[in-house]
């Protein structure tokens, strides 16, 4: 199960986040999303756990927990709906 983790402290490292989840089972991957221009954390990330039951236990236990001074938000990650690449014709037809 892929898990979204939000409201992360900007100072937290991936290994520290992984350790929080390892208390509940095997962690396949852990990734904190970084700003490509500043190299600083964007304050959220994703953790992937192999067993759904362990992942659900982690979500229930960690959601709202204070980690490095911030109450983290933890829930199952849902895929983004497919984005359309079609042009918005009403916008493009307006010429000022």
C-alpha positions as CSV (number, residue, x, y, z in Angstrom):
1,X,0.0,0.0,0.0
2,X,1.2,3.5,-0.9
3,X,0.8,6.0,2.0
4,X,0.8,9.7,1.8
5,X,2.4,11.6,4.7
6,X,1.8,15.3,5.0
7,X,2.7,18.2,7.3
8,X,6.2,16.9,7.7
9,X,8.9,18.9,9.4
10,X,11.3,20.4,6.8
11,X,14.2,18.9,8.8
12,X,13.0,15.3,8.8
13,X,15.1,12.8,6.9
14,X,13.8,9.8,4.9
15,X,15.5,7.4,7.3
16,X,13.8,9.0,10.3
17,X,10.4,8.8,8.5
18,X,11.0,5.2,7.6
19,X,11.8,4.3,11.2
20,X,8.4,5.7,12.3
21,X,6.7,3.2,9.9
22,X,9.0,0.3,10.5
23,X,7.4,-0.1,14.0
24,X,4.3,-1.5,12.1
25,X,6.0,-3.7,9.5
26,X,8.2,-3.9,6.5
27,X,8.7,-0.7,4.5
28,X,9.5,-1.1,0.9
29,X,10.3,2.5,0.1
30,X,10.2,6.0,1.7
31,X,10.5,9.2,-0.3
32,X,10.2,12.8,0.9
33,X,9.4,15.2,-1.9
34,X,12.0,17.9,-2.5
35,X,11.7,21.2,-4.2
36,X,13.9,21.0,-7.3
37,X,15.0,24.6,-7.1
38,X,15.8,25.0,-3.4
39,X,16.6,21.4,-2.6
40,X,14.4,21.8,0.5
41,X,11.6,19.5,1.6
42,X,8.1,20.3,0.4
43,X,6.7,19.0,3.7
44,X,5.2,15.8,2.4
45,X,6.2,12.3,1.2
46,X,5.2,8.8,0.5
47,X,5.9,5.5,2.2
48,X,5.2,2.1,0.6
49,X,4.5,-0.9,2.8
50,X,4.3,-4.5,1.6
51,X,1.4,-5.7,3.8
52,X,-1.9,-3.9,3.7
53,X,-2.8,-4.8,7.2
54,X,0.5,-3.4,8.5
55,X,0.0,-0.3,6.4
56,X,-3.5,0.3,7.8
57,X,-2.2,-0.1,11.3
58,X,0.5,2.5,10.6
59,X,-2.0,4.9,9.1
60,X,-4.3,4.6,12.1
61,X,-1.6,4.9,14.6
62,X,0.5,7.7,13.0
63,X,-2.2,10.0,11.7
64,X,-2.1,13.1,13.9
65,X,1.1,12.0,15.8
66,X,3.6,14.6,16.6
67,X,6.9,14.0,14.7
68,X,9.7,16.6,15.1
69,X,7.2,19.1,16.4
70,X,4.5,18.7,13.7
71,X,1.3,16.7,13.7
72,X,1.6,14.6,10.6
73,X,-1.2,13.7,8.3
74,X,-1.2,10.0,7.2
75,X,-3.6,8.3,4.8
76,X,-3.7,5.9,1.9
77,X,-2.4,7.5,-1.2
78,X,-4.9,7.6,-4.1
79,X,-3.7,8.0,-7.7
80,X,-4.4,11.3,-9.4
81,X,-7.1,11.2,-11.9
82,X,-5.8,11.3,-15.5
83,X,-5.1,14.8,-16.6
84,X,-6.3,15.9,-20.0
85,X,-3.9,17.6,-22.3
86,X,-6.6,19.1,-24.4
87,X,-6.6,22.8,-24.7
88,X,-9.3,24.8,-23.1
89,X,-10.8,26.2,-26.3
90,X,-12.9,28.9,-24.7
91,X,-9.8,30.3,-23.1
92,X,-7.7,30.0,-26.2
93,X,-10.3,31.6,-28.4
94,X,-10.3,34.8,-26.4
95,X,-8.0,37.3,-27.9
96,X,-7.8,40.7,-26.3
